[in-house]
């Protein structure tokens, strides 16, 4: 894992703190991780020390117990809508060396319950690695985009130029399998060549069943890729029009219309 919790949080699992999933897992399986049960039992016998290994559960049971504490019930109320979701872990396909469970979101108040897989949570006995795979994030796609940018995946963000920081942020956004992408000034503050790359990245990497909303003042640069345009004035929607209809009706480009409406 990339992030390690405070040590007292790990110890808290032994006192019943179910919020510390990793801590609980380590507490119940520590002996199995450090030394095999058979070796520990033999060591205790040689030293004439009573062995109580049977009181500790196996690594696989520890993993299931720890992930079993990941559960929540969420109620979402909107005008005309009322949804109840249950989030929990359930068994997943695994091997002898890799234990795996899947984190799912279940929609409860429907005629037929719907399930959405959110992530795989796993423990790999070969290298004692405990982590998860985010289903919504395509790491391969992210690495491909970073390679085209000549940015090392392990590069520190603070060492990158402003333009490359903007590109990394875009890579993180466009590598997600989302239904809606909200991009705030994605081409602001970068040179014209970088703007072309950013727009091309957006067009070639978003999910085809998704919508992309771009907030920008650089209308001329994004106009070729727009289907619709929404103009805000004094915090309210001034106009929401099809790009093709606007050009035909007004006899001008979207950028020219923007400049005409919002000129000082």
Backbone as a ProteinNet text record, in pm:
[ID]
protein_1_A
[PRIMARY]
XXXXXXXXXXXXXXXXXXXXXXXXXXXXXXXXXXXXXXXXXXXXXXXXXXXXXXXXXXXXXXXXXXXXXXXXXXXXXXXXXXXXXXXXXXXXXXXXXXXXXXXXXXXXXXXXXXXXXXXXXXXXXXXXXXXXXXXXXXXXXXXXXXXXXXXXXXXXXXXXXXXXXXXXXXXXXXXXXXXXXXXXXXXXXXXXXXXXXXXXXXXXXXXXXXXXXXXXXXXXXXXXXXXXXXXXXXXXXXXXXXXXXXXXXXXXXXXXXXXXXXXX
[TERTIARY]
83.8	0	87.5	39	116.7	102.1	-9.5	-32.8	-37.8	33	34.1	-33.9	-125.2	-196.5	-106.6	-148.7	-74	-69.2	41.5	57.9	-49.2	-90	-192.8	-326.2	-347.8	-470.1	-466.3	-347.1	-332	-356.1	-297.8	-317.3	-463.8	-533	-672.4	-758.8	-718.5	-797.6	-806.9	-699.7	-700.4	-800.7	-836.9	-932	-1072.6	-1094.5	-1229.2	-1258.9	-1155.3	-1177.5	-1195.4	-1320.9	-1347.5	-1319	-1296.2	-1268.7	-1132	-1042.2	-907.7	-904.4	-942.7	-949.1	-811.3	-712	-576.6	-525.7	-554	-509.4	-568.1	-696	-760.9	-700.9	-677.7	-620	-482.1	-399.4	-265.3	-270	-360.1	-368.9	-400.4	-496.2	-538.2	-446.1	-363.7	-283.8	-133.5	-92.1	49.4	138.8	98.3	180.8	194.6	89.8	94.9	181.6	188.4	269	418.1	452	592.7	653.2	575.3	628.1	512.9	541.3	438.3	395.1	270.1	216.9	297.8	332.9	404.7	540.1	609.1	740.6	727.1	623.8	602.5	569.4	485.5	448.7	571.1	657.6	778.9	872.6	884.1	969.8	920.2	790.7	733.6	757.2	743.6	764.3	909.1	1002.2	1144.6	1179.9	1110.1	1139.2	1048.7	966.7	872.6	779.1	736	641.5	506.7	400.8	268.4	233	187	150.5	-1.4	-48.7	-194.2	-233.1	-164.7	-190	-332.3	-399.7	-537.1	-630.3	-589	-673.3	-669.5	-569.7	-560.5	-622	-695	-757.2	-657.6	-689.1	-598.4	-592.4	-492.8	-479.2	-603.7	-655.1	-773.7	-894.7	-911.3	-1022.8	-1003.9	-876.9	-848.7	-883.9	-849.8	-879.5	-1030.5	-1105.1	-1251.1	-1312.3	-1257.6	-1309.9	-1286.3	-1165	-1130.7	-1215.3	-1225	-1303.1	-1452.4	-1491.4	-1632.3	-1679.8	-1585	-1621.4	-1643.7	-1615.9	-1642.2	-1788.3	-1871.2	-2012.7	-2079.3	-2173.9	-2244.9	-2380.5	-2472.7	-2605.6	-2627.9	-2652.3	-2659.7	-2797.1	-2859.6	-2988.7	-2971.8	-3018.4	-3007.2	-3147.3	-3183.2	-3315.5	-3302.2	-3365.9	-3375.5	-3521.4	-3558.3	-3698	-3745.7	-3845.7	-3900.5	-3820.9	-3712.4	-3628.7	-3592.8	-3583.5	-3543	-3467.3	-3337.5	-3256	-3187.9	-3178.3	-3108.7	-2999	-2875.8	-2762.7	-2696.2	-2653.9	-2572.8	-2435	-2330.9	-2193	-2126.1	-2069.7	-2009.9	-1916.1	-1845.8	-1756.4	-1820.1	-1796	-1841.2	-1729.2	-1740.9	-1634.6	-1611.5	-1484.6	-1443.1	-1355.9	-1330.5	-1241.5	-1101.5	-1038.5	-905.6	-823.8	-694.1	-602.9	-546.3	-456.6	-397.6	-315.2	-252.4	-162.9	-228.3	-333.4	-396	-542.1	-572.8	-710.1	-773.5	-895.2	-957.6	-1106.4	-1153.9	-1296.3	-1330.6	-1455.1	-1494.9	-1584.5	-1558.5	-1640.5	-1753.1	-1877.4	-1991.9	-2087.2	-2162.7	-2272.2	-2401.8	-2492.9	-2618.7	-2732.9	-2813.5	-2931.5	-3046.3	-3101.5	-3195.1	-3341.4	-3383.4	-3527.4	-3572.7	-3545.1	-3586.1	-3653.8	-3732.2	-3797.1	-3693.9	-3586.9	-3473.2	-3348.5	-3283.8	-3165.8	-3055.5	-2987.6	-2880.6	-2747.1	-2644.2	-2511.7	-2410.9	-2325.4	-2217.2	-2086.6	-1992.4	-1862.7	-1777.1	-1726.5	-1648.8	-1498.4	-1455.6	-1311.5	-1286.2	-1165	-1116.7	-1023.8	-1046.4	-958.1	-885.3	-753	-678.4	-565.5	-521.7	-400.8	-319	-194	-104.1	-3.9	-14.5	72.9	218.2	243.1	379.2	468.4	411.6	491.9	424	325.8	255.6	199.5	141.5	88.2	-63.2	-110.7	-252.7	-295.1	-389.2	-425.6	-555.4	-579.4	-702.8	-679.2	-764.9	-765.6	-892.5	-877.7	-993.4	-1052	-1175.3	-1237.1	-1262	-1289.1	-1324.1	-1206.2	-1084.7	-964.9	-886.6	-858.1	-785.5	-637.6	-561.2	-418.7	-341	-378.6	-309	-327	-449.3	-475	-394.1	-388	-312.1	-164	-108.6	33.2	62.1	-31.3	-14.7	-10	-100	-102.3	23.3	68.6	191.2	311.3	313.8	425.2	427.3	309.3	303.8	347.8	332.8	374.6	521.2	585.2	723.2	734	631.7	632.2	643.6	744.4	763.8	650.8	595.4	486.3	524.9	654.6	699.1	756	737.8	788	708.9	777.9	711.8	641.7	516.8	437.3	501.8	564.3	620.7	741	799.6	915.1	873.5	745.8	699.6	668.9	673.9	637.6	487	442.4	300.1	218.9	270.3	199.8	187.7	295.8	291.6	203.4	197	105.3	-39.2	-70.5	-205.3	-233.9	-134.9	-153.1	-174	-98.7	-114.6	-254.1	-303	-437.4	-540.5	-517.7	-608.4	-601.2	-479.8	-462.6	-541.5	-532.8	-605	-756.1	-803.5	-948.2	-993.7	-920.8	-965.5	-938.2	-865.6	-841.1	-952.7	-1049.9	-1161.5	-1276	-1339.2	-1454	-1579.2	-1599.1	-1707.8	-1818.6	-1935	-2046.5	-2049.2	-1980.8	-1977.8	-1840.4	-1778.2	-1648.5	-1669.2	-1627.9	-1636.1	-1494	-1462	-1326.8	-1328.5	-1263.2	-1261.7	-1133.3	-1146.5	-1033.3	-919.5	-945.8	-840.6	-727.5	-751.8	-645.9	-597	-636.3	-590.9	-447.5	-369.2	-233.1	-131.4	-166.2	-68.9	-51	59	88.7	-4	-15.7	-107.3	-85.1	41.2	68.5	12.7	27.5	-24.3	-176.5	-238.7	-384.2	-435.3	-368.8	-409.1	-399.1	-290.9	-274	-383.1	-413.3	-513.4	-650.6	-689.1	-818.4	-823	-713.4	-708.5	-717.8	-654.9	-661.2	-804.3	-874.5	-1013.8	-1099.3	-1083.3	-1167.8	-1140.5	-1018.1	-983	-987.9	-1016.4	-1008.1	-1133.9	-1232.6	-1352	-1438.7	-1515.8	-1605.5	-1712	-1742	-1831.4	-1975.3	-2013.5	-2149.8	-2154.5	-2048.4	-2037.8	-2058	-2078.5	-2086.7	-1965.9	-1919.4	-1804.9	-1848.1	-1833.1	-1863.9	-1732.3	-1704.2	-1580.6	-1615.1	-1557.1	-1572.2	-1447.5	-1465.5	-1348.7	-1389.8	-1292.4	-1309.9	-1244	-1168.9	-1098	-1188.4	-1295.1	-1399.1	-1343.4	-1259	-1208.2	-1135.7	-1063.4	-986.2	-1075.3	-1183.3	-1265.9	-1385.1	-1414.8	-1533.9	-1542.8	-1432.8	-1444.2	-1496.4	-1489.2	-1530.2	-1664.1	-1727.2	-1850.1	-1974.3	-2067.9	-2201.4	-2302.3	-2286.4	-2375.5	-2292.8	-2351.6	-2283.3	-2380	-2330.9	-2408	-2332.4	-2399.4	-2337	-2393.1	-2302.4	-2342.1	-2316.3	-2412.3	-2397.6	-2455.6	-2371.8	-2413	-2460.7	-2392.3	-2422.7	-2544	-2604.4	-2722.8	-2703.2	-2778.6	-2769.2	-2831.8	-2748.7	-2794.6	-2846.9	-2781.4	-2823.1	-2772.6	-2852.2	-2812.9	-2858.7	-2761.2	-2797.5	-2710.5	-2767.1	-2689.1	-2589	-2466	-2362.4	-2401.3	-2451.7	-2491.1	-2606.6	-2704.2	-2819.1	-2774.7	-2682.1	-2634	-2564.3	-2479.1	-2407	-2503.6	-2604.4	-2698.9	-2788.8	-2837	-2930.6	-2861.3	-2745.4	-2676.8	-2582	-2547.7	-2456.3	-2315.7	-2275.2	-2139.7	-2095.6	-1967.6	-1913	-1954	-1934.8	-1964.2	-1873	-1746.1	-1651.9	-1693.7	-1735.5	-1780.1	-1906.2	-1996.5	-2118.6	-2084.4	-1991.1	-1946.3	-1888.8	-1804.1	-1742.3	-1847	-1947.5	-2051.4	-2138.1	-2177.6	-2267.6	-2198.9	-2072.4	-2003.1	-1901.2	-1909.7	-1814.1	-1839.5	-1733.7	-1743.4	-1803.1
-119.4	0	124.7	229.7	352.2	435.3	421.2	499.6	408	444.6	366.8	448.3	385	454.9	473.5	556.3	574.5	442.2	418.7	290.7	268.7	375.8	359.4	319	357.9	316.5	167.1	117	-26.3	-103.5	-54.5	-121.3	-114.5	-10.5	6	-110.4	-181	-293.6	-402.6	-418.1	-520.9	-488.3	-362.9	-320.9	-304.4	-356.7	-355	-238.6	-165.4	-52.8	-107	-127	-189.4	-96.3	30.6	123.9	95.8	35.3	8.2	-129.9	-137.8	-265.7	-328.9	-250.5	-303.2	-347	-267.7	-302.3	-433.8	-452	-576.6	-695.1	-677.2	-784.4	-822.6	-723	-750.4	-815.5	-769.6	-821.6	-970.3	-1010.8	-1149.7	-1241.5	-1186.8	-1273.7	-1251.1	-1171.2	-1135.8	-1259.8	-1355.5	-1474.7	-1552.4	-1554.3	-1627.3	-1556.7	-1423.5	-1348	-1363.2	-1356.5	-1358.9	-1498.6	-1600.1	-1735.6	-1832.8	-1941.3	-2041	-2105	-2147.2	-2204.7	-2325.2	-2412.9	-2533.9	-2501.3	-2402.5	-2363.9	-2303.3	-2222.5	-2160.8	-2266.2	-2363.3	-2468.9	-2550.1	-2580.2	-2656.5	-2577.1	-2446.5	-2360.6	-2358	-2346.5	-2344.2	-2478.2	-2586.1	-2718.8	-2735.3	-2691.2	-2702.9	-2620.8	-2508.5	-2420.5	-2448.4	-2553.9	-2590.5	-2475.4	-2405.4	-2294.6	-2339.9	-2324.4	-2365.4	-2290.4	-2364.3	-2304.5	-2294	-2171.8	-2148.8	-2098.8	-2152.4	-2108.1	-2128.8	-2226.2	-2253.1	-2137.6	-2047.2	-1933.3	-1825.1	-1831.9	-1734.1	-1792.5	-1712.7	-1760.3	-1753.7	-1821.4	-1825.7	-1690.2	-1674.9	-1550.6	-1523.8	-1627.3	-1608.3	-1566.5	-1628.7	-1590.8	-1450.6	-1415	-1280	-1176.3	-1209.5	-1118	-1100.2	-1210.6	-1203	-1127.3	-1148.9	-1078.9	-929.4	-892.3	-750.3	-680.5	-741.1	-678.4	-685	-778.7	-787	-665.9	-592	-470.9	-351.1	-367.7	-259.1	-269.5	-190	-193.9	-63.8	-21.1	102.6	99.9	175.2	189.2	337.5	373.7	514.6	543.1	648.6	691.3	823.9	830.2	951.8	996	1117.7	1170.5	1294	1289.7	1403	1422.9	1540.3	1560.5	1451.3	1376.9	1270.8	1142.5	1136.2	1016.8	981.4	852.3	804.5	673.1	675.5	557	514	383.9	326.5	235	260.7	182.5	111.1	-10.2	-84.6	-105.8	-69.7	-87.1	-189.5	-292.8	-400.4	-483.4	-576.7	-667.4	-805.2	-869.3	-1007.1	-1086.7	-1219	-1305.2	-1283.7	-1295.4	-1275.8	-1394.7	-1410.5	-1516.8	-1495.5	-1603.3	-1590.4	-1714.5	-1704.3	-1815.7	-1858.8	-1957	-2005.9	-1897.7	-1811.9	-1709.6	-1572.4	-1546.5	-1413.9	-1426.9	-1369	-1365.2	-1236.5	-1246.5	-1129	-1123.7	-1003.2	-978.5	-853.5	-840.2	-724.7	-632.8	-503.9	-401.9	-366.7	-379.7	-356.8	-255.2	-191.4	-103.4	-166.5	-195.3	-259.3	-158.9	-143.2	-57.9	-141.6	-101.5	-187.1	-165.4	-40.5	-13.6	-18.3	-130.5	-150.7	-286.3	-304.3	-433.4	-544.5	-517.2	-609.1	-534.2	-581.8	-513.2	-508.4	-394.1	-375.4	-369.3	-427.6	-432.3	-360.7	-282.9	-215.6	-246.6	-303.6	-336.7	-211	-180.1	-57.9	-83	-195.8	-221.1	-366	-412.5	-541	-513.9	-579.9	-568.8	-702.1	-698.9	-823.8	-826.4	-948.4	-971.3	-1076.8	-1042.9	-1132.9	-1191	-1323.1	-1387.2	-1390.1	-1383.4	-1396.9	-1281.8	-1161.6	-1046.4	-967.7	-1032.7	-969.9	-833.4	-825	-697.6	-693.3	-586.7	-566.4	-438.4	-446.5	-326.5	-343.7	-256.1	-262.2	-212.3	-258.1	-209.8	-129.4	-5.4	80.9	50.5	-1.3	-40.2	80.7	193.7	311.5	382.6	339.7	406.4	309.4	349.1	263.9	300.7	224.7	254.9	239.9	141.9	122.6	244.6	296.7	415.6	534.3	549.5	659.7	649.6	529	510.6	535.9	498.4	524.5	674.6	749.4	894.5	959.4	913.9	968.8	939.9	820.6	785.5	876.8	907.6	997.3	1138.2	1172.9	1304.9	1306.7	1188.8	1176	1216.7	1181.6	1207.3	1073.4	1057.4	932.4	913.8	793.9	770.2	797.2	784.8	807.8	947.7	1036.1	1174.2	1247.6	1328.1	1407.2	1526.7	1546.9	1651.7	1789.1	1814	1946.4	1977.8	1873.2	1896.3	1925.7	1912	1930.8	2077.5	2112.5	2248.2	2266.8	2391.7	2419.6	2349.3	2350.9	2285.9	2135.9	2072.5	1929.1	1892.2	1980.4	1956.9	1956.1	2049.6	2054.8	1924.4	1874.9	1752.1	1631.2	1625.6	1514	1514.4	1632.5	1642.6	1593.9	1626.9	1581.2	1429.3	1373.6	1228.5	1159	1212.4	1153.1	1156.8	1263.9	1276.3	1184.8	1184.3	1110.8	960.8	917.1	774.1	706.8	783.7	726.7	688.5	576.2	531	597	721.9	801.5	824.7	863.8	900.4	1050.7	1127.2	1271.9	1323.9	1401.4	1463.1	1613.7	1672.3	1816.3	1872.4	1950.4	2002.1	2154.3	2205.4	2349.6	2409.7	2490.8	2556.5	2457.6	2348.5	2248.5	2298.4	2406.5	2456.7	2594.2	2635.9	2765.5	2759.1	2860	2868.3	2780.8	2722.9	2641	2698.4	2663.4	2717.7	2656.3	2719.7	2671.2	2526.9	2481.8	2342.8	2247.3	2284.8	2201.4	2199.3	2310.1	2313.6	2211.2	2201.5	2103.8	1961.6	1934.3	1800.6	1771.3	1868.9	1849.6	1822	1899.6	1877.6	1741	1702.5	1571.7	1459.8	1479.9	1381.5	1364.4	1476.5	1471	1393.8	1424.7	1364.8	1216.4	1171.7	1032.9	942.1	996.2	913.1	911.1	993.4	988.4	868.3	818.2	706	749	661.8	700	719.4	665.2	686.6	797.7	879.5	985.9	1123	1221.5	1362.2	1436.1	1535.9	1616.5	1762.2	1822.9	1965.1	2038.6	2135.8	2213.5	2357.6	2403.8	2543.8	2619.5	2721.6	2793.5	2928.5	3019.6	3147.5	3144.8	3040.3	3029.1	2960.4	3029.1	2971.4	2929.8	3012.2	2985	2851.2	2817.4	2692.8	2569.3	2578.5	2460	2451.4	2560.1	2562.6	2445.8	2402.5	2292.1	2161	2143.9	2016.2	2026.8	2143.5	2164.1	2116.6	2059	2027.5	2131.6	2173.9	2273.9	2375.5	2492.9	2598.2	2656.2	2671.6	2732.6	2857.1	2972.9	3099	3144	3179.4	3228.1	3376.9	3447.6	3591.6	3629.4	3695.2	3733	3613.4	3499.9	3381.2	3303.2	3341.3	3272.2	3233.2	3132.4	3089.2	3194.6	3254	3356.4	3292.9	3185.2	3116.3	2973.6	2882.9	2742.9	2701.9	2687	2668.6	2564	2501.1	2412.5	2497.2	2448.2	2524.3	2546.9	2443.2	2458.3	2556.9	2550.8	2642.9	2786.4	2805	2939.7	3001.1	2924.8	2976.4	3012.9	2926.5	2950.1	3069.7	3079.9	3186.3	3321.9	3324	3449.9	3490.4	3396.7	3428.8	3458.7	3398.2	3420.6	3296.9	3290.9	3177.9	3189.1	3083.3	3084.8	3184.2	3188.2	3282.2	3426.5	3455.7	3591.9	3628.1	3532.9	3556.9	3585.8	3509.2	3529.1	3670.1	3711.5	3843.4	3955	3932.9	4034	4049.7	3936.8	3939.4	3992	3958	3990.5	4102.2	4179.1	4289.9	4395.1	4461.8	4563.9	4693.4
0	0	0	-55.3	-62.2	64.1	135.9	256.1	377.7	482.8	605.7	715	787.5	893.4	1014.4	1109.5	1232.6	1309.2	1379	1446	1552.3	1619.9	1721.8	1660.8	1535.2	1467.1	1437.3	1404.4	1379.7	1508.2	1618.3	1745.9	1788.8	1746.1	1785.8	1743.2	1638.9	1592	1697.2	1776.2	1879.3	1989.8	2001.7	2103.6	2048.3	1927.6	1872.9	1782.6	1741.1	1650.6	1509.6	1468.1	1338.6	1222.4	1248.7	1139.4	1077.3	1155.8	1106.4	1043.3	917.3	847.9	838.2	796.1	784.8	921.5	1024.5	1158.9	1206.2	1183.1	1225.8	1151.4	1023.6	942.7	995.9	1025.1	1075.8	1213.4	1297.3	1433.6	1434.3	1352.3	1352.5	1273.3	1186	1099.3	1112.8	1209.2	1220.7	1232.8	1316.6	1334.6	1204.4	1124.9	998.9	895.9	904.5	809	839.7	968.2	1006.6	1001.7	1036.2	1040.9	1017.3	948.5	923.7	1055.7	1062.8	1185.5	1232.5	1134.2	1170.3	1233.2	1175.1	1227.4	1366.2	1385.8	1516.2	1620.9	1582.6	1676.5	1717.1	1618.8	1648.1	1738.2	1712.2	1794.7	1938.6	1957	2091.7	2162.4	2087.1	2146.9	2190.5	2106.5	2140.8	2264	2282.6	2396	2515.4	2501.4	2608.9	2644	2539.1	2556.7	2502.8	2582.6	2533.7	2404.7	2306.3	2177.1	2168.4	2146.2	2139.1	2000.6	1900	1762.8	1718.4	1777.8	1736.6	1767.4	1855.3	1889.7	1782.3	1696.5	1588.7	1462.1	1391.3	1268.8	1154.3	1045.5	932	862	772.1	697.2	614.6	549.5	465.4	548.1	666.3	752.9	809.5	838.5	887.4	781.3	656.8	546.1	529.6	536	521.9	638.8	760.2	877.1	867.4	822.7	812	706.8	588.2	481.8	511.6	597	634.7	713.1	771.5	845.8	754.6	625.6	530.9	488	546.3	510.2	553	473.6	503.7	433	483.2	423.2	398.1	273.1	233.2	173.9	222.7	170.2	97.3	-27.1	-108.2	-147.8	-107.8	-139	-226.5	-341	-432.3	-467.7	-520.2	-559.9	-655.8	-613.5	-696.8	-696.4	-619.3	-615.6	-471.7	-447.4	-314.8	-334.2	-312.3	-335.1	-205.3	-187.6	-73.4	-127.7	-84.7	-131	-12.9	-36.8	59.9	-1.2	72.2	26.2	117.4	58	137.3	50.1	114.8	43.5	31.9	-80.5	-98.2	-164.4	-156.8	-207.8	-357.1	-394.2	-531.6	-571.9	-700.4	-745.7	-687.5	-637	-578.7	-608.5	-580	-600.7	-466.1	-468.6	-343.9	-275.8	-354.3	-298.3	-285.2	-361.1	-358.8	-315.5	-199	-151.1	-202.3	-251.9	-312.3	-277.7	-248.6	-230.3	-309.1	-350.6	-429.3	-347.3	-360.9	-296.3	-392.5	-347.2	-434.5	-374.2	-463.2	-422.4	-470.8	-378.7	-413.3	-395.9	-499.1	-491.9	-437.5	-322.9	-250.5	-286.7	-296.8	-311.3	-456.8	-521.5	-659.6	-670.5	-776.5	-794.7	-806	-876.2	-884.6	-840.7	-734.3	-683.8	-789.2	-796.9	-892.8	-819.3	-881.6	-821.3	-910.6	-846.5	-918.4	-847.1	-920.9	-863.6	-856.2	-736.5	-716	-715.3	-659	-648.7	-610.2	-637	-586.5	-469	-356.2	-240.5	-227.5	-215	-218.7	-116.3	-83.6	-3.5	-75.7	-106.9	-177.7	-78.6	-53.2	44.8	0.7	-130.6	-181	-138.3	-132.7	-89.2	22.6	88.7	201.9	165.4	45.5	-3.4	14.1	73.3	100	27.8	-65.5	-140.4	-215.6	-311.5	-388.7	-530.1	-621.8	-759.2	-778.5	-818.4	-842	-978.7	-981.4	-1106.8	-1196.6	-1136.1	-1214.6	-1277.9	-1244.9	-1296.4	-1382.6	-1506.4	-1600.9	-1595.7	-1518.6	-1500.8	-1631	-1713.2	-1841.4	-1932.1	-1936.8	-2018.3	-1965.9	-1833.4	-1774.6	-1810.4	-1801.1	-1832.5	-1980.2	-2067.6	-2210.7	-2238.4	-2176.2	-2196.6	-2140.2	-2023.1	-1964.7	-2054	-2114.3	-2203.5	-2325.1	-2381.5	-2497.6	-2460	-2333.3	-2284.9	-2241.4	-2244.2	-2194.7	-2048.6	-1970.2	-1825.7	-1754.4	-1669.4	-1596.2	-1494.7	-1485.8	-1390.5	-1245.7	-1213.8	-1076	-1055.1	-1151.9	-1137.9	-1029.8	-951.6	-847.9	-912	-873.7	-936.1	-918.5	-803.2	-776.1	-864.9	-928.8	-1015.3	-1159.4	-1191.1	-1328.3	-1356.7	-1482.9	-1523.5	-1507.9	-1515	-1500	-1608.2	-1731.8	-1841.9	-1821.7	-1773.8	-1751.2	-1632.3	-1533.6	-1422	-1471.2	-1561.5	-1619.5	-1695.3	-1767.1	-1844.9	-1753.4	-1643.6	-1549.8	-1488.7	-1454.6	-1400.1	-1501.8	-1627.5	-1732.4	-1747.9	-1740.5	-1749.5	-1638.2	-1517.4	-1404.7	-1427	-1486.6	-1511	-1623.6	-1735.4	-1853.3	-1843.8	-1741	-1723.5	-1643.2	-1605.4	-1528.8	-1621.8	-1590.8	-1668.3	-1612.2	-1650.3	-1593.4	-1695	-1645.5	-1731.6	-1758.1	-1671.8	-1686.5	-1647.6	-1737.8	-1711.6	-1699.5	-1588.2	-1566.3	-1567.2	-1669.9	-1687.6	-1677.2	-1575.4	-1550.2	-1606.6	-1712.3	-1777.9	-1807.2	-1878.6	-1903.1	-1991.5	-2069.9	-2158.8	-2115.1	-1996.8	-1947.1	-1897.7	-1930.2	-1878.4	-1948.9	-2065.8	-2138.9	-2278.7	-2345.9	-2477.7	-2583	-2700.9	-2805.5	-2845.5	-2852.4	-2889.4	-2785	-2658.3	-2549.9	-2551.3	-2593	-2601	-2701.1	-2814.5	-2915.7	-2860.8	-2787.9	-2731.7	-2629.6	-2544.6	-2440.3	-2501.6	-2602	-2667.3	-2735.2	-2798.7	-2863.4	-2760	-2644.4	-2536.8	-2486.7	-2473.6	-2428.1	-2527.8	-2656.7	-2760.1	-2780.1	-2756	-2784.7	-2662.9	-2544.7	-2424.6	-2338.2	-2367.3	-2282.2	-2320.9	-2223.1	-2249.2	-2349.1	-2446.5	-2555.8	-2513	-2399	-2349.5	-2245.1	-2242.4	-2142.3	-2205.2	-2118.3	-2158.9	-2102.1	-2176.3	-2133	-2125.3	-2008.4	-1989.2	-1966.2	-2052.6	-2043.4	-2006.7	-1897.1	-1857.2	-1902	-1988.7	-2040.1	-2096.8	-2100.4	-2168.5	-2306.3	-2335.3	-2463.2	-2564.8	-2603.6	-2688.3	-2824.3	-2881.4	-3015.7	-3022.8	-2915.8	-2915.7	-2904.3	-2828.2	-2805.1	-2900.3	-2972.8	-3057.3	-3154.9	-3217.5	-3314.5	-3255.2	-3124.4	-3064.8	-2991.3	-2995.7	-2917.7	-2992.3	-2917.4	-2968	-2921.4	-2795.6	-2737.8	-2660.5	-2638.6	-2562.2	-2460.1	-2338.6	-2230.2	-2186.3	-2188.7	-2149.9	-2015.2	-1924.5	-1792.8	-1783.1	-1725.6	-1707.7	-1572.7	-1490.6	-1355.8	-1274.8	-1292.9	-1215.1	-1261.1	-1374.5	-1424.6	-1570.3	-1613.8	-1752.7	-1843.7	-1929.3	-2022.6	-2151.5	-2195.2	-2318.2	-2317.3	-2371	-2387.6	-2526.4	-2618.2	-2758.3	-2826	-2926.4	-3012.1	-3089	-3102.3	-3172	-3317.9	-3383.2	-3523.7	-3539	-3448.7	-3454.8	-3430	-3337.1	-3305.4	-3426.6	-3492.4	-3609	-3721.7	-3743.8	-3852.4	-3822.4	-3698.1	-3662.1	-3649.8	-3583.3	-3555.6	-3668	-3754.6	-3863	-3816.6	-3707.6	-3655	-3577.3	-3548	-3472.2	-3325.3	-3253.6	-3109.8	-3039.4	-3080.5	-3019.5	-3046.8	-3170.1	-3203	-3125.2	-3109.3	-3031.9	-2886.3	-2833.6	-2695.7	-2677.2	-2770.4	-2760.4	-2774.4	-2858.5	-2880.1	-2755.4	-2697.6	-2582	-2457.4	-2442.4	-2316.4	-2330.9	-2439	-2454.8	-2349	-2309.6	-2205.2	-2260.9
[MASK]
++++++++++++++++++++++++++++++++++++++++++++++++++++++++++++++++++++++++++++++++++++++++++++++++++++++++++++++++++++++++++++++++++++++++++++++++++++++++++++++++++++++++++++++++++++++++++++++++++++++++++++++++++++++++++++++++++++++++++++++++++++++++++++++++++++++++

